[in-house]
C-alpha cells in the first residue's frame, strides 16, 4: 500500500512547487493529496485522518491535528520557523517534525535589505533620504538567513557585525562578519539591527525598551523574524521617547495602530512576506518532499526539530 502525503496550505504553494513535490513523491511511489485555502481547522483535521506525512507552511499543526492523524509519521514545515507545530504532541505520538532550513534564506534577506532601502529613502516620497553604504548593520542570530543578510549588506557597502550565542567568534568571522560578544554591544554599535531569532520561551518579548534604546542616533530595527520577539508596548514607548528610532517589520504587530503617530519612521508588510518568492516557494516545498521520502525510506532525521 502506497504512503499518502498531504500538502495542507491555507496560503498555497506556487503551482510549480506543487508539481515539483508531486514529481518527487510519484517517483517514490507515494500518493499526494492537496488541501489549499481551507477555512477552518476542522477541514484540516478531517484531511489528516489517513495520511502518513504532511507538508505545511504557516498552518497550525496543533495537538488536535496531530492526534487526528492516526497514521502520521512525519510532518515538515516548509520554511525555517516551526513554532506553528506542536512539537510536544508530535513527540508524544512518535511523529517526527522537521523544517527546511536555508530554503527561504535568500528571499528573507533580500526583503530585509529592500525594506531598509525603502525606509532610508522615505518610502520613495521624493524627499532626500540616506544611503546604506558605510552604515553598520548588526545581525542578531547568524544562521542561514543572517548570513545571507550579511552577504547582501556587504554588496551595499555596509559594515557587517553579528551576535549569536550558539556560534564561536571564529565561526562568525569565518562566515564573514565581525563577531560581537554580547547582545547589548551589538545594539550599542550598529545603525541597523536585523533580527533573526526564533520565537520561544527565552526570546519572546526580549527585544525591549532598554535593549533597543542602546542603538545610536537614527537607529533602525529590522524584524523579519517573528512579531512575538518584540516587546510591543516597550518599543512604542521608546519611539515616543526618541524621535530618531525607526522600525521595519515583516508582519504588522498586534498594536500596529499605535505606530500611526510615528509617520515616516515605521513600515509593516500587510502579511508575512519573507518567503513569498517563487524561488523560495519551490525550493522549500521540494525540499520538504525529499525529506519525507528520505525519512520514510532511509530513516534520515537530519532536519528533525522535536526530541
Backbone bond lengths (Angstrom), bond angles and torsions (degrees), N, CA, C in turn:
res aa  C-N    CA-C-N  psi(-1)  N-CA   C-N-CA  omega(-1)  CA-C   N-CA-C  phi
1 X - - - 1.471 - - 1.521 108.71 -
2 X 1.335 117.40 130.64 1.463 120.38 -175.91 1.529 110.71 -73.94
3 X 1.328 114.42 152.38 1.453 120.51 176.89 1.540 108.80 -75.72
4 X 1.342 115.82 145.27 1.468 120.45 -179.95 1.527 109.90 -110.51
5 X 1.328 115.83 128.25 1.457 122.34 -179.33 1.523 109.08 -117.07
6 X 1.323 116.14 132.68 1.461 122.06 178.91 1.528 110.57 -107.76
7 X 1.326 116.00 129.15 1.467 120.87 164.73 1.520 106.10 -95.31
8 X 1.335 117.26 116.28 1.464 121.70 179.59 1.522 108.17 -118.05
9 X 1.326 116.85 108.39 1.463 121.06 -174.56 1.522 111.52 -140.90
10 X 1.320 116.32 112.24 1.463 119.94 170.72 1.526 108.47 -62.63
11 X 1.341 116.01 -44.80 1.461 121.65 172.30 1.529 106.83 -96.85
12 X 1.315 118.53 102.19 1.469 121.00 -171.49 1.520 114.11 -62.30
13 X 1.319 115.02 151.87 1.459 121.29 167.41 1.532 108.58 -64.45
14 X 1.321 116.23 158.93 1.456 120.58 170.12 1.531 108.14 -62.44
15 X 1.331 118.44 147.23 1.463 120.88 179.05 1.533 113.04 -51.72
16 X 1.331 116.45 -37.60 1.471 119.40 179.65 1.523 111.25 -64.86
17 X 1.327 116.30 -33.21 1.467 119.84 178.19 1.523 110.40 -68.29
18 X 1.344 116.33 -43.96 1.472 120.08 179.13 1.526 110.27 -61.43
19 X 1.324 116.76 -41.35 1.466 120.04 178.90 1.529 111.25 -65.75
20 X 1.330 116.74 -37.79 1.463 120.34 176.97 1.514 111.75 -64.97
21 X 1.340 116.18 -42.14 1.465 121.18 176.77 1.530 109.97 -62.83
22 X 1.326 115.86 -44.92 1.469 120.65 -179.55 1.533 110.66 -60.05
23 X 1.320 116.32 -40.60 1.471 120.46 -179.10 1.526 111.06 -63.21
24 X 1.347 116.42 -43.77 1.470 120.56 178.77 1.525 110.62 -62.32
25 X 1.324 116.61 -45.70 1.457 120.92 -175.26 1.525 112.44 -73.11
26 X 1.314 116.18 -38.65 1.469 119.83 178.00 1.522 110.72 -62.59
27 X 1.321 115.73 -41.56 1.466 120.71 178.98 1.529 111.09 -60.21
28 X 1.339 115.51 -33.16 1.463 120.56 179.63 1.532 112.14 -84.13
29 X 1.345 117.05 -3.94 1.450 120.59 -179.50 1.514 113.68 82.98
30 X 1.333 117.17 21.65 1.454 121.66 -179.06 1.526 110.80 -97.30
31 X 1.331 114.95 156.48 1.462 121.83 176.53 1.525 108.91 -97.78
32 X 1.321 117.65 137.85 1.462 121.87 -179.71 1.521 110.71 -111.76
33 X 1.339 115.08 134.06 1.457 122.54 173.10 1.524 107.90 -122.35
34 X 1.338 116.73 143.22 1.469 120.32 -176.14 1.524 110.26 -126.51
35 X 1.340 115.71 127.33 1.462 122.84 174.25 1.525 107.71 -122.15
36 X 1.326 116.25 109.84 1.465 120.90 -176.63 1.525 111.15 -121.11
37 X 1.337 114.83 149.66 1.477 122.12 174.39 1.531 112.45 52.87
38 X 1.325 116.73 35.38 1.462 118.57 179.09 1.529 109.53 -72.21
39 X 1.325 116.26 155.46 1.455 121.25 -170.85 1.523 114.48 -107.50
40 X 1.330 117.49 -8.32 1.465 118.93 179.64 1.522 110.47 -149.68
41 X 1.331 114.96 156.62 1.460 120.24 176.51 1.519 111.33 -64.01
42 X 1.319 116.96 -26.12 1.469 120.42 178.74 1.531 110.84 -61.04
43 X 1.332 116.68 -37.64 1.467 120.00 177.48 1.526 110.64 -63.93
44 X 1.323 115.69 -41.16 1.465 119.88 178.92 1.525 110.84 -66.37
45 X 1.315 116.13 -43.94 1.474 120.46 179.92 1.526 110.88 -60.09
46 X 1.323 116.82 -39.48 1.465 120.33 178.29 1.530 111.18 -68.07
47 X 1.311 116.75 -36.97 1.471 121.10 -175.37 1.525 113.28 -72.38
48 X 1.336 117.95 -23.44 1.471 120.09 -175.22 1.522 113.12 -89.13
49 X 1.309 118.22 -2.12 1.467 122.19 -170.50 1.516 114.18 -51.07
50 X 1.344 117.72 -40.13 1.468 119.54 -173.98 1.529 113.61 -123.08
51 X 1.349 117.72 22.33 1.470 119.04 -176.48 1.529 111.41 -92.39
52 X 1.327 114.86 148.40 1.459 121.36 176.52 1.521 112.13 -92.32
53 X 1.342 116.06 -22.36 1.463 120.78 -177.72 1.522 109.15 -153.41
54 X 1.341 115.02 157.94 1.460 121.34 179.74 1.518 110.32 -138.05
55 X 1.324 115.09 146.53 1.460 122.00 168.12 1.524 106.38 -120.67
56 X 1.340 116.06 126.41 1.459 120.78 178.63 1.524 109.42 -127.66
57 X 1.314 115.81 169.65 1.464 121.24 173.92 1.536 107.61 -113.93
58 X 1.323 118.08 -102.04 1.468 120.33 178.19 1.529 111.51 -94.14
59 X 1.311 116.31 11.94 1.454 122.49 -177.46 1.533 111.42 -67.99
60 X 1.331 116.46 149.80 1.461 121.84 -176.38 1.528 111.29 -88.15
61 X 1.313 115.62 106.84 1.464 120.30 174.89 1.525 107.46 -92.36
62 X 1.336 115.07 80.70 1.456 122.07 -175.67 1.530 111.18 -79.14
63 X 1.318 115.24 174.46 1.463 120.48 176.74 1.523 110.33 -58.04
64 X 1.345 116.77 -39.97 1.463 121.17 -179.58 1.528 111.11 -62.86
65 X 1.315 116.23 -39.80 1.467 120.52 178.43 1.531 109.68 -65.74
66 X 1.316 116.26 -47.62 1.477 120.64 -178.37 1.528 110.57 -60.82
67 X 1.330 116.70 -43.05 1.473 120.53 -178.29 1.524 111.78 -68.93
68 X 1.325 117.03 -28.86 1.466 120.35 -179.94 1.526 112.26 -76.18
69 X 1.330 115.66 -20.35 1.471 120.64 -177.98 1.529 109.29 -91.13
70 X 1.316 116.05 80.89 1.474 122.12 -171.08 1.533 112.99 -61.91
71 X 1.335 117.51 -29.33 1.472 120.29 -177.35 1.534 113.00 -100.31
72 X 1.323 117.40 3.22 1.469 121.48 -171.75 1.524 112.07 -64.06
73 X 1.325 114.61 129.73 1.458 121.51 178.57 1.522 112.40 -113.16
74 X 1.330 115.93 -32.31 1.467 119.84 -176.31 1.518 109.62 -152.13
75 X 1.333 115.56 141.14 1.463 121.99 174.73 1.526 107.88 -128.97
76 X 1.312 115.98 132.97 1.467 120.66 -177.90 1.521 109.98 -119.26
77 X 1.316 115.64 125.80 1.469 121.90 171.76 1.521 107.09 -88.58
78 X 1.322 116.95 116.17 1.459 121.51 179.30 1.522 108.65 -76.54
79 X 1.316 115.45 89.09 1.455 122.83 -175.75 1.510 108.99 151.68
80 X 1.321 116.13 -179.98 1.467 120.11 -175.88 1.525 112.23 -86.71
81 X 1.337 117.20 -47.57 1.455 120.05 -178.55 1.521 111.22 -69.72
82 X 1.334 116.45 146.37 1.468 119.40 -179.66 1.520 111.42 -138.19
83 X 1.350 117.05 22.50 1.460 120.44 179.25 1.515 112.40 -70.28
84 X 1.340 118.33 -8.25 1.467 121.56 176.03 1.528 112.48 -87.60
85 X 1.342 116.82 0.85 1.469 121.39 175.20 1.527 108.47 -106.08
86 X 1.324 117.14 131.64 1.462 120.57 173.11 1.532 107.43 -78.72
87 X 1.333 114.76 91.03 1.469 119.73 -174.90 1.525 112.07 -66.34
88 X 1.332 116.85 -32.89 1.471 119.82 178.76 1.527 110.12 -64.89
89 X 1.330 116.57 -40.27 1.472 120.01 178.36 1.524 110.43 -65.94
90 X 1.327 116.70 -37.73 1.469 120.35 177.03 1.526 110.54 -61.25
91 X 1.326 115.49 -47.01 1.466 120.30 -179.41 1.520 110.78 -61.28
92 X 1.314 115.88 -43.30 1.464 121.52 -179.67 1.521 111.80 -60.60
93 X 1.340 116.55 -35.66 1.459 121.24 -178.78 1.536 113.45 -93.34
94 X 1.351 116.71 1.60 1.460 119.91 -179.73 1.515 113.18 74.30
95 X 1.339 115.79 26.17 1.468 121.69 179.31 1.524 109.12 -97.64
96 X 1.314 116.93 135.89 1.463 121.70 176.09 1.526 108.76 -88.17
97 X 1.332 116.75 126.41 1.467 122.45 175.61 1.524 108.64 -105.02
98 X 1.321 116.27 135.12 1.461 121.64 -179.61 1.529 110.68 -133.06
99 X 1.336 114.62 160.14 1.460 120.73 166.99 1.523 108.08 -121.67
100 X 1.332 116.72 -178.00 1.476 120.15 179.50 1.528 108.63 -125.30
101 X 1.333 117.73 69.55 1.469 120.22 -174.51 1.524 112.68 -60.53
102 X 1.326 114.21 141.04 1.461 120.57 175.08 1.515 115.10 93.18
103 X 1.320 117.83 -20.11 1.467 119.71 -174.18 1.530 112.56 -71.56
104 X 1.344 116.50 -30.16 1.464 120.75 -179.29 1.528 112.44 -101.93
105 X 1.319 117.46 2.04 1.466 121.15 -166.92 1.519 113.99 -60.33
106 X 1.320 117.08 -45.61 1.461 118.90 -178.72 1.517 111.40 -66.53
107 X 1.330 116.96 -38.75 1.468 120.62 179.67 1.524 110.75 -60.94
108 X 1.334 117.00 -44.82 1.468 120.87 179.94 1.524 110.34 -65.81
109 X 1.323 116.50 -41.27 1.468 120.52 -179.62 1.522 111.27 -62.31
110 X 1.318 116.75 -44.48 1.461 119.56 -179.99 1.529 111.06 -64.20
111 X 1.341 117.18 -37.52 1.457 119.81 177.23 1.527 110.40 -64.06
112 X 1.338 117.22 -44.60 1.469 120.71 -179.57 1.527 111.34 -56.81
113 X 1.327 116.58 -47.48 1.469 119.46 -179.60 1.525 110.68 -70.41
114 X 1.333 116.97 -35.94 1.458 119.98 177.83 1.519 111.80 -61.32
115 X 1.330 116.72 -41.66 1.458 120.46 178.58 1.525 111.13 -67.88
116 X 1.337 116.70 -34.76 1.464 119.80 176.73 1.530 110.96 -62.68
117 X 1.319 116.08 -44.86 1.467 120.39 178.20 1.526 109.91 -62.18
118 X 1.332 116.75 -44.00 1.462 121.59 -178.78 1.530 111.00 -57.37
119 X 1.342 116.19 -46.37 1.460 119.43 -177.89 1.528 111.13 -74.08
120 X 1.343 116.71 -37.96 1.468 119.95 179.27 1.526 111.45 -62.53
121 X 1.337 116.91 -29.34 1.473 122.01 178.74 1.530 112.04 -100.19
122 X 1.342 115.28 25.32 1.466 121.33 172.88 1.525 113.21 55.59
123 X 1.330 115.34 39.60 1.466 118.90 178.07 1.513 112.84 65.28
124 X 1.341 115.82 24.62 1.484 122.16 179.63 1.527 111.72 56.80
125 X 1.349 115.40 42.14 1.471 119.72 -177.25 1.531 113.45 -88.95
126 X 1.325 117.41 4.99 1.456 120.38 177.99 1.520 114.39 95.33
127 X 1.331 117.33 -9.57 1.464 121.03 179.86 1.528 110.20 -91.62
128 X 1.325 116.49 158.09 1.464 121.44 -179.46 1.524 110.48 -64.17
129 X 1.326 114.60 137.41 1.455 119.98 178.61 1.513 111.03 -120.43
130 X 1.321 116.39 -147.01 1.461 121.56 178.86 1.523 109.44 -134.26
131 X 1.333 115.36 168.02 1.462 121.33 -178.82 1.526 110.78 -105.67
132 X 1.326 115.69 157.02 1.462 120.82 175.60 1.530 111.73 -83.35
133 X 1.313 116.60 -26.37 1.456 121.21 -178.13 1.528 111.05 -56.33
134 X 1.332 115.49 130.74 1.458 121.04 178.65 1.511 114.72 86.15
135 X 1.343 117.46 -10.44 1.460 120.48 178.90 1.526 109.85 -80.43
136 X 1.313 115.50 153.69 1.466 121.63 178.29 1.519 109.27 -94.46
137 X 1.326 116.45 124.60 1.459 121.19 176.15 1.515 109.59 -111.11
138 X 1.325 115.78 128.79 1.459 121.30 177.19 1.520 109.45 -104.11
139 X 1.303 116.64 128.99 1.463 121.33 -178.63 1.523 108.30 -104.91
140 X 1.326 115.13 112.69 1.465 121.62 -176.76 1.521 108.52 -91.47
141 X 1.319 116.13 95.23 1.470 128.43 -174.01 1.521 107.87 95.95
142 X 1.338 114.51 116.76 1.464 120.84 -169.23 1.523 111.59 -111.53
143 X 1.340 115.09 50.61 1.460 120.93 176.69 1.514 111.07 -85.61
144 X 1.322 116.48 -151.10 1.465 120.70 -176.48 1.523 112.58 -58.12
145 X 1.330 116.56 -47.75 1.465 119.54 -179.09 1.525 110.10 -69.01
146 X 1.322 116.21 -46.97 1.456 119.85 -178.66 1.513 113.10 -56.37
147 X 1.318 116.66 -41.89 1.476 119.68 -179.71 1.527 111.11 -67.31
148 X 1.343 116.57 -34.84 1.462 119.32 176.52 1.528 111.40 -69.46
149 X 1.322 117.01 -36.69 1.469 120.11 174.63 1.525 109.66 -60.25
150 X 1.328 116.19 -44.08 1.461 119.99 178.50 1.521 112.20 -60.77
151 X 1.326 115.79 -42.00 1.468 120.27 179.92 1.525 111.34 -61.72
152 X 1.342 116.14 -47.26 1.465 119.72 -179.01 1.528 110.46 -68.25
153 X 1.337 116.95 -40.31 1.464 121.16 -179.78 1.527 111.63 -60.15
154 X 1.321 116.16 -37.42 1.473 119.17 177.73 1.525 110.87 -62.57
155 X 1.321 116.07 -32.63 1.463 119.70 177.10 1.518 112.20 -64.32
156 X 1.331 116.59 -25.66 1.467 121.37 176.22 1.530 111.28 -86.43
157 X 1.330 116.63 -4.18 1.464 119.69 -178.73 1.514 113.43 83.78
158 X 1.330 117.57 21.95 1.465 121.22 178.66 1.529 110.42 -84.02
159 X 1.329 116.21 154.91 1.464 122.16 173.24 1.530 107.00 -89.24
160 X 1.319 116.97 124.07 1.464 121.13 -171.50 1.533 111.28 -104.28
161 X 1.342 114.94 121.90 1.457 123.37 176.24 1.530 108.00 -118.58
162 X 1.327 117.54 154.39 1.463 119.46 179.86 1.520 111.40 -147.33
163 X 1.330 114.70 145.89 1.460 122.18 171.40 1.520 108.16 -127.68
164 X 1.316 116.04 130.32 1.456 121.82 175.95 1.524 107.72 -152.03
165 X 1.345 117.66 113.49 1.466 120.12 -176.54 1.528 113.96 -66.64
166 X 1.346 116.21 -12.78 1.460 119.89 -178.15 1.537 112.52 -101.12
167 X 1.329 116.18 7.66 1.461 120.43 178.71 1.520 109.64 -126.84
168 X 1.321 116.14 146.03 1.463 120.24 177.02 1.526 109.77 -80.07
169 X 1.315 115.34 163.61 1.469 121.60 176.73 1.524 109.90 -55.34
170 X 1.332 115.84 -41.63 1.462 120.61 -178.45 1.532 111.44 -65.72
171 X 1.326 117.05 -41.60 1.465 120.63 178.85 1.524 112.00 -63.34
172 X 1.321 116.22 -42.33 1.467 120.19 179.33 1.521 110.43 -64.52
173 X 1.317 116.63 -44.47 1.463 119.45 -177.18 1.523 112.03 -71.59
174 X 1.333 116.77 -33.86 1.474 119.76 174.84 1.527 110.91 -64.28
175 X 1.350 116.40 -29.65 1.468 121.19 179.81 1.528 111.94 -86.22
176 X 1.328 117.29 2.24 1.460 119.48 168.46 1.507 118.84 105.95
177 X 1.349 118.53 9.13 1.467 120.01 179.95 1.520 110.67 -120.45
178 X 1.319 116.21 163.27 1.465 122.03 172.35 1.527 106.63 -84.10
179 X 1.324 117.09 122.73 1.463 121.48 -175.22 1.527 111.04 -77.21
180 X 1.325 115.62 133.83 1.459 123.56 176.17 1.528 107.87 -111.37
181 X 1.335 117.09 136.31 1.463 120.27 -170.78 1.527 114.46 -80.36
182 X 1.335 118.25 -30.05 1.464 120.18 -178.79 1.522 110.25 -131.97
183 X 1.314 115.66 155.30 1.458 119.81 179.27 1.524 110.55 -66.03
184 X 1.336 116.48 -34.13 1.468 120.36 178.50 1.524 111.06 -62.74
185 X 1.323 116.40 -41.62 1.462 120.38 179.22 1.525 111.45 -65.80
186 X 1.341 116.77 -35.61 1.462 120.17 178.94 1.528 110.35 -59.06
187 X 1.342 115.94 -47.08 1.461 120.04 -177.95 1.526 111.42 -70.69
188 X 1.318 117.51 -34.65 1.465 121.01 179.09 1.522 112.13 -68.57
189 X 1.328 116.61 -27.21 1.464 122.23 -172.74 1.516 113.71 -88.39
190 X 1.327 117.00 -34.31 1.474 120.11 -161.83 1.524 115.15 -105.54
191 X 1.330 114.95 142.99 1.464 122.27 176.70 1.528 111.13 -73.11
192 X 1.317 115.63 -36.17 1.462 122.80 176.54 1.521 107.87 -121.93
193 X 1.321 117.43 138.67 1.466 121.40 170.21 1.522 107.64 -123.40
194 X 1.336 116.34 125.37 1.459 122.74 -179.46 1.521 109.06 -107.55
195 X 1.332 116.39 120.80 1.468 122.63 -174.87 1.519 112.48 -88.87
196 X 1.340 115.80 131.52 1.469 120.55 176.81 1.519 111.49 -140.71
197 X 1.333 115.45 29.86 1.455 120.95 179.51 1.529 110.20 -86.28
198 X 1.339 117.91 151.54 1.474 120.13 175.98 1.521 110.05 -76.38
199 X 1.316 116.07 165.87 1.467 121.03 174.16 1.523 107.98 -97.00
200 X 1.327 116.31 110.26 1.461 120.24 177.41 1.531 108.92 -146.52
201 X 1.320 116.80 -174.35 1.472 120.02 -175.14 1.526 111.84 -62.32
202 X 1.317 117.20 -25.13 1.464 120.68 -178.53 1.529 112.85 -85.84
203 X 1.313 117.25 -25.89 1.466 120.23 -172.23 1.523 115.34 -107.10
204 X 1.317 117.98 -20.54 1.469 119.63 -176.78 1.530 110.33 -60.19
205 X 1.331 115.95 125.58 1.464 121.37 179.91 1.517 114.18 74.11
206 X 1.339 117.36 8.38 1.470 120.10 -174.99 1.525 113.68 -77.92
207 X 1.324 117.49 -20.09 1.469 120.36 178.25 1.519 105.90 -89.76
208 X 1.316 114.87 93.00 1.456 121.03 -165.66 1.529 112.56 -120.28
209 X 1.313 115.27 -176.40 1.468 122.39 -177.16 1.522 111.53 -52.78
210 X 1.326 116.67 -54.03 1.465 120.61 -174.20 1.516 112.42 -62.69
211 X 1.332 116.92 -39.77 1.460 120.10 -177.30 1.529 110.94 -69.62
212 X 1.323 117.42 -50.65 1.461 120.39 -177.30 1.533 110.91 -69.09
213 X 1.316 116.99 -27.60 1.468 121.31 178.93 1.526 112.09 -65.26
214 X 1.330 117.02 -16.07 1.464 120.77 177.15 1.529 112.65 -73.20
215 X 1.327 117.03 -15.97 1.461 119.80 -175.28 1.529 111.81 -66.02
216 X 1.344 116.75 147.40 1.465 120.96 178.92 1.522 111.35 -62.35
217 X 1.321 116.31 168.90 1.461 121.70 177.98 1.529 109.25 -56.80
218 X 1.345 115.99 132.21 1.453 120.95 -178.50 1.511 114.05 83.28
219 X 1.336 117.20 12.81 1.462 121.41 -177.51 1.524 113.10 -61.12
220 X 1.329 115.54 144.56 1.470 122.18 -179.39 1.526 109.54 -125.38
221 X 1.325 116.73 123.59 1.463 122.58 175.53 1.519 108.43 -96.22
222 X 1.328 116.39 129.65 1.464 122.41 -176.58 1.531 108.19 -120.47
223 X 1.328 116.97 118.90 1.462 120.46 -176.70 1.524 111.64 -118.33
224 X 1.325 116.47 103.87 1.460 120.57 170.34 1.531 109.68 -112.32
225 X 1.331 115.72 18.90 1.464 121.25 177.71 1.530 108.22 -92.09
226 X 1.318 117.31 -112.40 1.462 122.68 179.92 1.521 109.11 -126.16
227 X 1.329 116.91 145.64 1.464 119.50 -179.96 1.523 111.83 -66.18
228 X 1.349 116.78 -25.43 1.459 120.40 -176.50 1.530 113.40 -66.05
229 X 1.323 118.55 -19.14 1.469 119.87 -178.30 1.529 111.96 -77.04
230 X 1.335 116.69 -12.47 1.462 121.54 -179.18 1.522 110.86 -90.71
231 X 1.325 117.04 133.34 1.456 122.16 167.47 1.526 105.34 -80.15
232 X 1.325 116.04 93.54 1.460 121.33 -169.62 1.526 112.90 -61.20
233 X 1.323 116.94 -45.10 1.464 119.90 -179.81 1.525 110.69 -64.14
234 X 1.330 115.80 -39.92 1.461 120.21 179.87 1.515 112.41 -64.88
235 X 1.341 116.72 -38.91 1.464 119.65 -178.49 1.527 110.84 -70.23
236 X 1.317 117.40 -40.15 1.467 120.12 176.25 1.531 110.47 -60.55
237 X 1.321 116.68 -43.24 1.477 120.36 178.46 1.523 110.54 -61.41
238 X 1.334 116.30 -42.58 1.460 119.69 -179.78 1.527 111.42 -63.53
239 X 1.331 116.75 -43.58 1.456 119.66 -179.23 1.522 111.86 -66.88
240 X 1.332 115.94 -27.29 1.466 119.71 174.24 1.523 110.55 -73.39
241 X 1.331 116.40 -37.48 1.465 121.10 -179.16 1.526 112.57 -76.54
242 X 1.335 116.27 -31.07 1.468 121.07 -178.25 1.528 109.39 -123.76
243 X 1.317 116.21 110.98 1.459 118.98 -175.61 1.528 113.21 -82.43
244 X 1.342 116.22 8.58 1.473 120.33 179.20 1.525 112.58 -102.66
245 X 1.322 117.60 -14.23 1.470 121.42 -176.01 1.530 110.13 -80.91
246 X 1.340 116.09 139.09 1.463 121.93 178.58 1.529 109.65 -124.97
247 X 1.320 115.45 157.13 1.470 120.87 -176.80 1.528 110.17 -140.71
248 X 1.331 115.91 130.12 1.469 123.08 176.01 1.527 107.35 -123.62
249 X 1.331 116.55 134.05 1.458 118.39 -179.72 1.524 111.67 -140.49
250 X 1.330 114.74 137.92 1.465 121.11 174.72 1.520 109.06 -87.85
251 X 1.262 116.26 69.07 1.467 129.28 174.11 1.529 106.46 140.20
252 X 1.313 115.36 129.23 1.461 120.75 -176.77 1.523 110.65 -66.84
253 X 1.340 117.22 139.00 1.466 119.68 175.44 1.523 110.72 -71.06
254 X 1.314 116.25 166.57 1.467 120.17 -179.15 1.529 111.63 -64.01
255 X 1.325 116.93 -27.42 1.468 120.87 -178.79 1.530 111.12 -103.43
256 X 1.323 116.81 36.02 1.468 121.39 -174.31 1.525 112.92 -54.65
257 X 1.320 117.20 -35.38 1.470 120.12 -178.00 1.521 111.93 -60.49
258 X 1.330 117.67 -28.51 1.462 120.74 -178.62 1.529 112.66 -69.12
259 X 1.334 116.41 -17.17 1.463 119.72 -178.62 1.529 112.59 -83.51
260 X 1.334 117.49 -7.98 1.461 120.42 -178.91 1.528 111.82 -58.06
261 X 1.326 116.86 -26.83 1.469 121.25 179.48 1.526 112.40 -70.39
262 X 1.342 117.30 -11.62 1.466 121.42 -176.67 1.529 110.81 -108.26
263 X 1.308 116.42 48.62 1.454 122.00 -175.64 1.530 111.93 -51.60
264 X 1.343 115.67 128.12 1.460 121.07 178.79 1.511 114.59 84.49
265 X 1.322 117.04 -2.91 1.471 120.58 -177.11 1.528 112.67 -113.52
266 X 1.319 117.52 7.24 1.456 119.55 179.63 1.525 109.28 -149.19
267 X 1.345 114.84 159.85 1.457 120.92 172.09 1.514 108.52 -154.20
268 X 1.337 116.48 131.01 1.459 121.88 177.31 1.526 109.37 -125.07
269 X 1.322 116.97 135.21 1.458 119.37 173.40 1.536 108.40 -72.03
270 X 1.325 118.06 150.76 1.475 120.50 -177.18 1.525 113.10 -67.88
271 X 1.314 117.29 -25.45 1.461 122.04 173.18 1.525 106.34 -152.40
272 X 1.327 116.74 165.27 1.462 119.51 -175.56 1.522 109.97 -63.89
273 X 1.334 116.60 120.88 1.461 121.31 -169.69 1.524 114.20 -120.25
274 X 1.345 117.24 -0.59 1.457 119.71 -174.12 1.513 114.56 -50.57
275 X 1.326 116.50 -43.22 1.468 120.79 -177.34 1.520 112.67 -97.37
276 X 1.328 116.98 9.23 1.461 120.16 -174.40 1.533 112.08 -84.93
277 X 1.323 115.31 65.20 1.459 120.84 169.25 1.523 107.59 -129.55
278 X 1.309 116.26 154.89 1.464 120.07 179.26 1.521 110.41 -59.87
279 X 1.331 115.52 -40.77 1.464 119.47 -176.31 1.529 111.66 -66.27
280 X 1.344 116.60 -46.68 1.466 120.02 -179.49 1.520 110.72 -65.04
281 X 1.322 115.79 -40.11 1.454 122.82 178.63 1.521 111.05 -55.68
282 X 1.307 115.40 -49.76 1.471 121.23 -178.80 1.521 110.64 -68.18
283 X 1.337 117.07 -46.83 1.467 121.36 -177.38 1.524 111.72 -58.57
284 X 1.342 116.31 -48.36 1.464 119.99 -176.18 1.529 111.49 -68.11
285 X 1.328 116.95 -40.78 1.463 120.21 -179.84 1.510 112.60 -63.31
286 X 1.320 116.05 -47.90 1.467 119.98 -179.46 1.521 111.11 -67.65
287 X 1.328 116.91 -37.36 1.470 119.86 176.09 1.527 110.19 -59.97
288 X 1.343 116.25 -42.03 1.460 120.26 178.27 1.516 112.43 -61.00
289 X 1.319 117.07 -42.39 1.465 121.18 178.82 1.528 111.29 -63.31
290 X 1.319 115.90 -44.29 1.474 119.68 178.93 1.520 111.73 -63.88
291 X 1.332 116.85 -38.11 1.458 119.88 179.37 1.531 111.42 -66.22
292 X 1.320 116.99 -36.98 1.472 120.27 177.26 1.519 110.61 -62.96
293 X 1.317 116.40 -48.38 1.470 120.24 -179.86 1.524 110.78 -62.69
294 X 1.324 116.99 -44.21 1.470 120.47 -179.08 1.517 112.03 -65.01
295 X 1.337 116.47 -33.06 1.457 118.95 177.66 1.525 111.14 -72.70
296 X 1.325 117.01 -50.44 1.468 120.15 -176.01 1.530 111.58 -66.27
297 X 1.329 117.13 -40.07 1.459 119.93 -176.55 1.526 113.54 -84.38
298 X 1.354 116.13 -33.59 1.471 119.30 -172.06 1.519 114.82 -123.47
299 X 1.337 117.71 -1.99 1.454 120.58 -178.74 1.513 114.19 71.99
300 X 1.334 118.02 20.74 1.461 122.41 -177.04 1.532 110.13 -75.12
301 X 1.344 116.97 113.98 1.464 122.38 -178.62 1.535 111.44 -111.10
302 X 1.289 118.26 26.81 1.476 122.53 -172.37 1.534 113.01 -51.80
303 X 1.302 118.32 -41.08 1.469 120.50 -174.95 1.522 112.87 -105.28
304 X 1.329 115.59 25.44 1.477 120.64 178.30 1.529 110.35 -64.65
305 X 1.337 116.88 137.78 1.466 120.14 -178.99 1.533 112.58 -117.97
306 X 1.325 117.83 -9.42 1.471 119.27 174.83 1.524 109.05 -104.54
307 X 1.311 114.92 162.01 1.488 119.79 -175.83 1.521 111.29 -83.95
